[in-house]
Amino acid sequence: MAILSFTVVLLALMVAGLILGFFVLARQVGILHERVAPVGAMINDSGPKVGELSPVFSLDSLTGGKVNLGQPSGKHSLVFFLSPTCPICKKLLPALKSIQKSEAGWLSVVLASDGDQPRHEQLIATQKLEGFPYVLSEHLGVTYRVARLPFAVLLDEQGVVRAKGLVNSREQLESLFNALETGYASVQELVSKTAS
């Protein structure tokens, strides 16, 4: 009987220790959550700056029609730079399709790249991108100083750059819209202003 009592007391102490350990770890996770700021799109400082008027472009789309960027229009424009060889770009295509569908009333999503046209036509066919304007223009990428992909630029209806940056995840892509809503160029700028 003494062994059974000893075992029950030992198990109760172990359970109490596990509960205490759980609360200590939960507290540490909370502290880390406060310390680690959210990461939005990684902005580069070259090219047209946030708040500046974008250069005007009138480009032919591989999916038909003309694409006009940087001039007054009735909608905001999200220009998403991609490549047929970029795996992260392909992973973001479902998010772009969802954004295009749900935000069609105020936003036009434009896919942009440069290079070999047949490879892009194959990407359009395999990824079912016929519903997007898709432009090939080396000059567009050079103007926005696109160094790495995937990269996105959000223009307002007047053609002003409202947000831009390297977007490696859906969260970073959505941070461009957060920048538009809050008026801050990036999530980092918003966090630094609210923290002070």
Secondary structure as UniProt FT lines:
FT   HELIX           2..35
FT   TURN            50..51
FT   STRAND          57..61
FT   TURN            62..63
FT   STRAND          66..69
FT   STRAND          76..81
FT   TURN            84..85
FT   HELIX           87..102
FT   TURN            103..106
FT   STRAND          107..113
FT   HELIX           117..127
FT   TURN            130..131
FT   STRAND          134..136
FT   HELIX           138..143
FT   TURN            144..145
FT   STRAND          151..155
FT   TURN            157..158
FT   STRAND          160..166
FT   HELIX           170..182
FT   HELIX           187..195
//
